[in-house]
Amino acid sequence: MSLFSLFPHPSLDDAVQADGVNSSALVPLKLADGSYSYVATTTDGQLFYLVTCLIDEQYPKVFLAKDPILGAARLKDPTLATTLTGGNVTVCGFVGYGPGS
């Protein structure tokens, strides 16, 4: 993800879904290695990581997740193909989108 979706989804757990969230902004976060990556923050202070998924015969999609590891694993669930991801997820993981130098 939580988001992966900022909107409630009945089959997602807390690793993926943010309850009642409807507004967020991307902000830079300093990572442990000293680099920066954008994350989403909500008006009530929740933090979400950008998780990118490759989906069969589609362009890559970016989702938001409270936990980048558990969220990416959850998005690979085939039961979410028609309700959330829009297709079969082949690869999914945290991607550090940085503000550049």
FENVENJO-V139738 format. One record per run of one state. SS is the DSSP state (~ for helix, > for strand, _ for the rest). FROM is the first residue (numbers start at 1). TO is the last residue. If there is no record, write none. Layout:
ss=SS from=FROM to=TO
ss=SS from=FROM to=TO
This chain:
ss=_ from=1 to=4
ss=> from=5 to=5
ss=_ from=6 to=16
ss=> from=17 to=17
ss=_ from=18 to=23
ss=> from=24 to=30
ss=_ from=31 to=35
ss=> from=36 to=42
ss=_ from=43 to=46
ss=> from=47 to=55
ss=_ from=56 to=60
ss=> from=61 to=65
ss=_ from=66 to=67
ss=~ from=68 to=75
ss=_ from=76 to=77
ss=~ from=78 to=85
ss=_ from=86 to=88
ss=> from=89 to=94
ss=_ from=95 to=101
